[in-house]
Amino acid sequence: MARDEAHLDITRSALPEVRDTGQMGDTSSGESSPNHQPLGLDHIDIASKEADVLSSESGAIRPLIPPDGDYGWVVVFSGFIVALLSSGLMRSTGVIYVATLETFPDSTSRIVGWVPGVLAILTFGMSPLSSVLSQRKGCRFVTIVGAFTSSFGLFLSYFAPNVTYLIFTAGVLLGIGSALSMTASIIIVGHYFVKRRALAQSISLSGASVGVFLLPPLIKVCLEEFKLRGTYLILSGIVLHNCISGILFRPVEWYSKPVAGKNDDVKPLKNKPKYSTTNTPEEESCPTSNKVIGGVYQSFIKIFDLQLLKNPVFLCICLAYTFTSMAVPHAFFYIPPHADAVGISKTDVNTLLLLTAFGDLAGRIFFGWIADKNLLPRRYWYTLNITIGGAAVLTVTLAHDFVTHAACGVVYGIGSGAWYCLTPVLLADYHGNEKLGPTISLARLFQGFSNLLVPLVAGNLYHYTGEYLAVFAFFGSTMLFGALITLLLPLAVKYDERSVILKGKENNSV
């Protein structure tokens, strides 16, 4: 059931759990039953001492308290590096775009634009796959696989004979790798923290903002010295460092403490985790024909947890996230051409981009810190940041000098940066840590769909009006509409609670 985030407590739904089936298999082999696995998304070595201590002979689920610090900060720093090398690289593709046009002069700008376009779409669109793999194999494994996939795609780009080849290597492979690493990183950081969840996610995801400062100058130097193909080869080696971050993503159970002293904190094994693939008694009694007919569909529903699409609270957050992502980060990409159109010099345009990136970084850290202070419910900070970001984008339509553009850029950066970091925090607040994987992955999937539509809409607006004013008006309006949707969260919570109560009454009557 959804919860009011104003006074969040550490509840069982937000804590990772370890369960013991009481069937340890052949003890001589030193192996455990394959059904012995934690509720969280990370795989845990059942032979470890931690798991042995937490197991019980009665076959019980015992909740754990995440460390909320200690080794968790190592995980945060590792997530920071993943965001820097994955999201930071995706946001720096503008520099490579120009070099690609120069290297392949026979290709049009529209075809070359498919490379960063496919990269962005798959980075968000493949998030559900990363969530499922993180549940099955662990965040460490998924991050390492993502690092190798991204590095391999960049390495193959060295041999690119044409832009079509680059769409597959620097678009498809790099996008899949980035999706695997980024989503797994968000999930594992969320599992290590409860009280400091907002600050931890903000520090981790601020790596993308730092990447905007570091990667474009580095890429420019590489392009000057080694041209496009040599730059891809160097980036391949740099991105491979995400493997180190993946190795440091240890399962949270290794550092968690059990909840002791409360009998009601130990649940019988019949309350199985949402992600368990073991058949329930009801499933065992179903006719074989029904299993064959609906097996594939039911498996798909369970793996991707599409039941969330019926949850009004999730839909409210997801719609707000989708509409806001129609402007973020696209408005950032349109700042240079609009500033150039009103007569701002190229030097000042570069300064604008740096100021916007600085605002993004400051917004992530500051609002991540203040959101953990419980001065206001986190949804208020979420709504506030979307609103100020949208208002800043709308104000750009009235800007005609450097100072006004700079002010709008900084405010937009603060609002958009804080919004992005608070999204996984808000999802975990309302749905619990065990649902962070499927919720954030589905939200990012919808963000991928918006990335398909926004370039087309923005391009047509500029084509028919001949100005960027209509484009920024569109971006600002979508953000403000997303802010309005977040105001419906209290109503969604009440509706969801009422639905659960009604279902409970129906089940009792039956």
Summary of the structure (lengths in Angstrom):
residues: 510
radius of gyration: 23.8
end to end distance: 21.3
largest distance: 77.4
contacts: 1852
relative contact order: 0.14
helix: 74%
strand: 3%
